[in-house]
């Protein structure tokens, strides 16, 4: 991930390691400076994900250790004496044990933790209110009755389906299905659609087209399970209640 300091204009790489998050100042592209690292809250994991909102970094790790959610004030990177140094997390949220991936909806101030472990969400999506980023609070769960929900994208919807204008909608991939949720009310999320596609193995990474008419998605394990070349699947989502599987490239 990355961050540009709004005060100084300096550019930073935020780099996930198995046991930490590393910070590199790349303002001078030909002379990057390794500033140091934020150690894992607990445990080692080959999966570590992060997002930035404003000047705050949020980090999860997909490990059974008590990692939870780390928050780090990125303004600490402005003046680092004698780098590299070991940083401390600014605050910590222990509402879950581990998480696989993150999505931040900056428009609403809610952070979505996919495939959370050790909480009531049971491998679903754990929603955290980070409108005050250093005082996070639990907002709700969804997808806990589905197979583990790996990744997703959430936004305030203004696409072609006028029934959902102004609603906060999440597009989610999991091990054996693809789903769309209306999470406007975090205490009572509603599943809008639940569907699959031929050869699904693990729907993992997707992105919406800018006009919100189509959803393009990669399957993480179809090559391994089915012996295919890498594919990008395309779904027509102009009617959120009735998505259409178009095929793959």
C-alpha positions in Angstrom: 0.0 0.0 0.0 1.1 3.6 0.0 0.6 7.0 1.6 1.4 10.6 0.5 1.8 12.9 3.4 -0.6 15.8 2.8 1.6 18.2 4.8 5.0 17.5 3.2 4.1 15.8 -0.1 6.5 12.9 0.7 5.7 9.4 -0.7 5.9 6.2 1.3 5.6 2.5 0.6 3.8 0.5 3.3 4.9 -3.0 2.8 3.5 -6.2 4.5 6.0 -8.7 5.8 5.3 -12.0 7.5 6.1 -10.5 10.9 5.7 -6.8 10.5 4.8 -3.8 8.3 7.7 -2.0 6.8 7.9 1.7 5.9 10.0 3.1 3.0 10.3 6.7 2.0 10.4 6.7 -1.8 10.2 10.5 -2.3 13.5 10.3 -4.1 12.9 7.4 -6.4 16.6 6.8 -6.9 17.4 6.8 -3.2 14.7 5.2 -1.1 15.1 5.2 2.6 14.0 2.3 4.8 12.5 4.0 7.9 11.7 1.0 10.0 8.8 -1.4 10.8 5.8 -1.9 12.9 6.0 -5.4 14.4 3.0 -7.8 14.1 0.7 -7.5 17.1 1.2 -11.2 17.6 2.3 -14.1 15.5 3.7 -14.7 12.0 1.4 -14.8 8.9 2.1 -15.2 5.2 -1.0 -13.0 4.7 -1.0 -9.4 5.9 -3.3 -6.8 4.5 -3.6 -3.0 5.1 -5.5 0.1 4.0 -5.1 3.8 4.7 -7.7 6.3 5.6 -6.5 9.8 6.0 -3.3 9.6 8.0 -4.1 6.3 9.7 -2.9 2.9 8.6 -5.0 -0.2 9.4 -3.4 -3.7 9.4 -4.7 -7.2 9.8 -3.0 -10.6 9.6 -4.5 -14.0 8.7 -3.1 -16.0 11.5 -4.7 -17.8 14.5 -2.7 -15.7 16.9 -4.4 -12.8 18.7 -3.5 -10.2 16.1 -6.7 -8.2 15.7 -6.6 -4.8 14.0 -3.6 -2.5 14.3 -3.9 1.2 13.9 -0.8 3.4 13.2 -0.5 7.2 12.9 1.4 7.7 9.7 2.5 11.2 10.6 5.2 9.5 12.8 7.0 8.9 9.5 7.7 12.6 9.0 10.8 12.9 11.2 12.5 9.6 11.9 15.9 10.0 13.6 18.5 7.4 12.7 16.4 5.0 10.7 15.5 2.2 10.6 13.6 2.1 13.9 11.0 -0.1 15.5 7.6 1.7 15.7 4.8 1.0 18.1 1.1 0.7 17.1 -0.9 3.8 18.0 -3.9 1.8 19.1 -5.4 -1.7 18.8 -8.8 -3.3 18.2 -9.3 -6.8 19.6 -12.8 -7.5 18.4 -11.6 -10.4 16.3 -8.5 -12.7 16.4 -7.4 -12.6 12.7 -8.6 -11.2 9.4 -7.7 -12.1 5.8 -8.3 -8.8 3.9 -9.6 -5.3 4.3 -11.8 -2.8 2.5 -12.1 0.8 3.7 -15.2 2.9 2.6 -13.9 6.4 3.3 -17.2 7.9 2.3 -18.9 6.3 5.3 -16.1 5.7 7.7 -16.6 1.9 7.9 -13.8 -0.7 7.7 -14.7 -4.2 6.4 -12.6 -7.1 7.7 -13.1 -10.2 5.4 -12.8 -13.7 6.7 -12.5 -12.7 10.4 -11.8 -15.4 12.9 -12.5 -15.7 16.6 -15.6 -13.5 16.7 -19.3 -13.7 16.2 -18.9 -13.2 12.5 -17.6 -16.7 12.0 -15.4 -16.3 8.9 -17.8 -13.7 7.5 -17.3 -9.9 7.4 -16.6 -8.0 10.6 -17.6 -4.3 10.2 -15.7 -1.7 12.3 -16.8 1.9 12.7 -13.6 4.0 12.3 -15.1 7.4 11.8 -12.8 8.2 14.8 -9.9 6.1 13.5 -8.2 5.8 16.9 -11.4 4.8 18.7 -12.8 1.9 16.6 -16.0 0.3 17.6 -17.9 -2.8 16.4 -20.6 -2.1 13.9 -21.9 -5.5 12.8 -21.4 -8.7 10.8 -22.7 -10.2 7.6 -22.1 -13.4 5.6 -21.5 -15.5 8.7 -23.7 -18.3 7.4 -21.8 -18.5 4.1 -18.5 -20.1 3.3 -15.5 -18.0 4.3 -15.8 -14.6 2.6 -12.3 -13.7 1.3 -12.4 -10.3 -0.3 -14.8 -7.6 -1.3 -15.5 -4.0 -2.3 -18.0 -1.7 -0.6 -19.3 1.6 -1.7 -22.2 4.1 -1.6 -24.0 2.9 -4.7 -25.0 5.3 -7.5 -25.0 2.8 -10.4 -27.7 1.9 -13.0 -30.0 0.0 -10.5 -32.0 2.9 -9.1 -33.6 0.7 -6.4 -30.3 0.9 -4.5 -29.2 4.5 -5.0 -27.7 5.9 -1.8 -27.3 2.4 -0.2 -24.0 1.1 1.0 -23.5 -2.1 -1.1 -20.7 -4.8 -0.8 -19.6 -7.1 -3.6 -18.0 -10.2 -2.0 -16.1 -13.3 -3.2 -15.8 -16.5 -1.2 -14.8 -20.1 -1.7 -17.9 -21.3 -3.6 -20.1 -18.3 -4.3 -20.3 -14.6 -5.2 -22.6 -12.4 -3.3 -24.0 -8.8 -3.1 -25.0 -7.4 0.3 -26.9 -4.2 1.2 -25.1 -3.1 4.4 -26.7 0.3 4.8 -28.0 -0.8 8.2 -25.0 -2.5 9.8 -27.1 -4.2 12.4 -29.4 -5.8 9.8 -27.5 -6.3 6.5 -29.5 -7.9 3.7 -28.2 -10.3 1.0 -29.3 -8.9 -2.3 -27.9 -11.7 -4.6 -26.0 -15.0 -4.2 -24.8 -16.8 -7.3 -21.9 -18.8 -8.7 -20.2 -19.4 -12.1 -18.8 -22.4 -13.9 -15.5 -23.7 -12.5 -15.5 -21.6 -9.3 -12.8 -22.6 -6.9 -12.1 -19.5 -4.8 -13.6 -16.1 -5.9 -11.0 -13.9 -4.4 -10.1 -10.5 -6.0 -12.6 -8.4 -7.9 -13.1 -4.8 -9.1 -16.1 -2.9 -10.4 -16.0 -1.0 -13.6 -16.2 2.8 -13.1 -19.8 2.9 -14.4 -20.8 0.2 -12.0 -22.3 -1.9 -14.8 -19.9 -4.8 -14.5 -17.9 -6.7 -11.9 -14.6 -8.3 -13.0 -13.3 -11.0 -10.8 -10.3 -13.3 -10.5 -10.5 -16.8 -9.1 -7.5 -17.6 -7.0 -7.6 -21.4 -7.2 -9.2 -22.3 -10.6 -5.8 -22.9 -12.2 -4.8 -25.3 -9.4 -8.1 -27.1 -9.1 -9.3 -27.2 -12.7 -6.0 -27.0 -14.7 -7.1 -23.8 -16.6 -5.0 -20.8 -17.5 -5.6 -17.6 -15.4 -9.1 -16.2 -16.1 -10.9 -13.0 -15.4 -14.7 -13.6 -15.0 -17.2 -10.9 -15.9 -20.6 -10.3 -14.4 -23.4 -7.9 -15.6 -24.6 -6.2 -12.4 -26.9 -3.6 -13.9 -29.7 -5.2 -12.0 -28.2 -6.0 -8.5 -31.0 -8.5 -7.7 -30.3 -10.5 -10.9 -26.6 -10.6 -11.8 -25.7 -12.3 -15.1 -22.6 -14.4 -15.6 -21.2 -13.2 -18.9 -18.2 -15.5 -19.1 -14.4 -15.1 -18.8 -11.4 -13.7 -20.5 
